[in-house]
Amino acid sequence: MKKLTYLIIAMTLIVGTSVTSCKKITDLLEITLRDVVFDVDVDASELTTKDNSFGFGGTATLNPAGNSDLAPYLSTIRRVEIKEIKVTVTSVTPATGLDLLDASFSLTDNTNSDNFTYTISSTNPLTVGTVITLDSSTPNFDKVSDIISALHSSTVSLQGHVNQTGFTIGFNYSIKADITVGVPEGDK
């Protein structure tokens, strides 16, 4: 009976160690792609007026699955950690004197309608190179990870108001992420 007890304990240890080792091996077969960038340019056009301000709006399509850095790993994504979103002014006419009065930036999954929206309502001068940065302290920021993780095509929308008419504005909407993936079969 004593030998049977020792045998059961030994088998339990062997099986336990095997399961733990398999998990460790699987963990070793994943890598984290740092600072993967998904970006799209959005040209905003002049819309309607509103109480001494002039509206603008623009949309573009963002396709996370089209990112060349991520292409070999699309079927093995395990985690997506969005680090930041930067909305950068890439072109402004007139070059000086145009002030942003308010703006709303959104990202909407075109398949399941998940949505992230952020609104600012403070006056800021608009010049080429102006950057608005959103990060994990931004409300509902985790929704961006859900949208990018789904790898669906998404719509980026920008809208707001400026202080004068006769303008054109170009934006770049950029999402930076760390993405943990399993190593594809051919790379093991």
Secondary structure per residue as TSV (DSSP state, phi and psi in degrees):
chain	resnum	aa	ss	phi	psi
A	1	M	-	360.0	-38.4
A	2	K	H	-64.0	-40.2
A	3	K	H	-64.1	-38.2
A	4	L	H	-64.9	-39.2
A	5	T	H	-64.5	-44.3
A	6	Y	H	-62.7	-39.9
A	7	L	H	-63.1	-43.9
A	8	I	H	-64.6	-43.1
A	9	I	H	-63.1	-43.9
A	10	A	H	-62.6	-43.8
A	11	M	H	-64.3	-39.9
A	12	T	H	-62.1	-43.3
A	13	L	H	-65.1	-42.3
A	14	I	H	-63.5	-47.7
A	15	V	H	-64.4	-43.6
A	16	G	H	-60.9	-43.5
A	17	T	H	-65.5	-39.9
A	18	S	H	-62.5	-45.1
A	19	V	H	-63.9	-44.7
A	20	T	H	-62.8	-42.8
A	21	S	H	-64.1	-40.5
A	22	C	H	-61.6	-40.9
A	23	K	H	-63.5	-43.1
A	24	K	H	-64.6	-39.9
A	25	I	H	-64.6	-43.5
A	26	T	H	-61.2	-42.8
A	27	D	H	-62.0	-34.5
A	28	L	H	-69.1	-19.4
A	29	L	T	-93.0	25.5
A	30	E	E	-125.6	150.6
A	31	I	E	-131.5	158.1
A	32	T	E	-111.5	121.0
A	33	L	E	-85.0	115.0
A	34	R	E	-90.1	142.4
A	35	D	E	54.5	43.5
A	36	V	E	-71.4	131.2
A	37	V	E	-113.9	130.1
A	38	F	E	-112.3	121.8
A	39	D	E	-144.1	159.8
A	40	V	E	-153.1	144.7
A	41	D	E	-91.1	140.1
A	42	V	E	-128.1	120.7
A	43	D	E	-94.9	125.0
A	44	A	E	-97.8	134.7
A	45	S	E	-111.0	158.3
A	46	E	E	-72.3	135.0
A	47	L	E	-116.9	-137.2
A	48	T	E	-84.2	166.4
A	49	T	E	-93.2	158.1
A	50	K	E	-152.5	109.3
A	51	D	T	40.5	67.5
A	52	N	T	64.4	22.8
A	53	S	E	-135.4	163.0
A	54	F	E	-125.3	126.2
A	55	G	E	-80.8	152.5
A	56	F	E	-137.4	160.0
A	57	G	E	-162.1	153.9
A	58	G	E	-167.9	152.1
A	59	T	E	-136.0	158.7
A	60	A	E	-153.0	163.0
A	61	T	E	-104.2	131.8
A	62	L	E	-112.7	126.2
A	63	N	-	-119.7	95.8
A	64	P	G	-57.7	-32.5
A	65	A	G	-68.8	-14.6
A	66	G	G	-86.9	0.5
A	67	N	-	-71.5	122.5
A	68	S	T	-66.5	-30.6
A	69	D	T	-66.9	-30.2
A	70	L	T	-93.5	-16.9
A	71	A	G	-48.4	-45.5
A	72	P	G	-69.9	-12.0
A	73	Y	G	-115.0	7.7
A	74	L	G	-52.7	-38.1
A	75	S	G	-86.9	-1.4
A	76	T	G	-120.8	17.7
A	77	I	E	-66.5	129.5
A	78	R	E	-109.8	-40.1
A	79	R	E	-145.8	144.6
A	80	V	E	-125.5	123.0
A	81	E	E	-117.9	107.6
A	82	I	E	-76.6	127.5
A	83	K	E	-92.7	-41.5
A	84	E	E	-166.2	160.6
A	85	I	E	-121.2	131.6
A	86	K	E	-119.8	128.9
A	87	V	E	-109.9	112.7
A	88	T	E	-112.8	133.6
A	89	V	E	-77.0	119.7
A	90	T	E	-102.4	-20.9
A	91	S	E	-155.9	143.8
A	92	V	E	-145.6	131.6
A	93	T	E	-132.6	124.6
A	94	P	S	-69.9	157.2
A	95	A	S	-70.3	-23.4
A	96	T	S	-135.2	157.0
A	97	G	S	89.2	-2.5
A	98	L	-	-94.4	122.4
A	99	D	E	-113.2	135.0
A	100	L	E	-80.9	122.6
A	101	L	E	-93.8	-37.8
A	102	D	E	-161.8	158.4
A	103	A	E	-157.6	153.9
A	104	S	E	-131.5	129.2
A	105	F	E	-117.0	128.8
A	106	S	E	-138.0	156.1
A	107	L	E	-132.4	121.2
A	108	T	E	-125.8	125.5
A	109	D	E	-67.1	123.3
A	110	N	T	-74.1	-12.8
A	111	T	T	-95.9	-50.5
A	112	N	T	-112.0	4.9
A	113	S	-	65.8	15.0
A	114	D	-	-56.5	143.5
A	115	N	E	-140.3	138.6
A	116	F	E	-121.5	128.5
A	117	T	E	-134.8	139.1
A	118	Y	E	-133.1	135.1
A	119	T	E	-122.7	136.3
A	120	I	E	-116.1	147.6
A	121	S	-	-136.8	41.1
A	122	S	S	-124.3	149.9
A	123	T	-	-77.2	128.7
A	124	N	E	-138.3	136.1
A	125	P	E	-66.8	140.9
A	126	L	-	-104.0	117.4
A	127	T	-	-136.3	160.0
A	128	V	T	-58.5	129.8
A	129	G	T	99.3	-10.2
A	130	T	-	-59.4	132.0
A	131	V	E	-125.1	132.7
A	132	I	E	-111.6	119.1
A	133	T	E	-109.8	130.2
A	134	L	E	-115.5	140.3
A	135	D	-	-141.6	-165.2
A	136	S	T	-62.4	-15.3
A	137	S	T	-80.6	-8.3
A	138	T	S	-77.1	131.7
A	139	P	T	-54.4	138.6
A	140	N	T	62.7	20.7
A	141	F	T	-60.6	-30.7
A	142	D	H	-62.1	-20.4
A	143	K	H	-63.2	-30.3
A	144	V	H	-63.7	-40.3
A	145	S	H	-61.0	-41.6
A	146	D	H	-60.9	-43.5
A	147	I	H	-66.6	-47.0
A	148	I	H	-67.7	-39.9
A	149	S	H	-59.4	-33.0
A	150	A	H	-69.8	-18.9
A	151	L	T	58.9	24.7
A	152	H	-	-87.3	156.2
A	153	S	-	-63.0	140.4
A	154	S	E	-131.8	156.9
A	155	T	E	-105.2	126.4
A	156	V	E	-96.6	126.7
A	157	S	E	-124.1	137.4
A	158	L	E	-129.2	132.0
A	159	Q	E	-150.6	157.9
A	160	G	E	171.9	-160.6
A	161	H	E	-136.8	144.7
A	162	V	E	-123.3	175.3
A	163	N	S	-89.9	-2.3
A	164	Q	S	-150.3	161.1
A	165	T	S	-92.5	172.9
A	166	G	S	73.1	44.8
A	167	F	-	-123.2	160.8
A	168	T	E	-136.2	142.9
A	169	I	E	-137.8	135.8
A	170	G	E	-117.7	139.4
A	171	F	E	-126.1	153.6
A	172	N	E	-117.8	127.0
A	173	Y	E	-106.6	114.0
A	174	S	E	-125.5	130.0
A	175	I	E	-115.9	124.6
A	176	K	E	-107.5	133.4
A	177	A	E	-141.5	154.4
A	178	D	E	-104.3	127.7
A	179	I	E	-124.1	120.6
A	180	T	E	-93.5	127.9
A	181	V	E	-131.6	157.2
A	182	G	E	-79.8	150.0
A	183	V	-	-74.0	126.4
A	184	P	-	-58.5	152.0
A	185	E	G	-47.2	-43.3
A	186	G	G	-70.2	-17.4
A	187	D	G	-98.3	2.6
A	188	K	-	-80.4	360.0
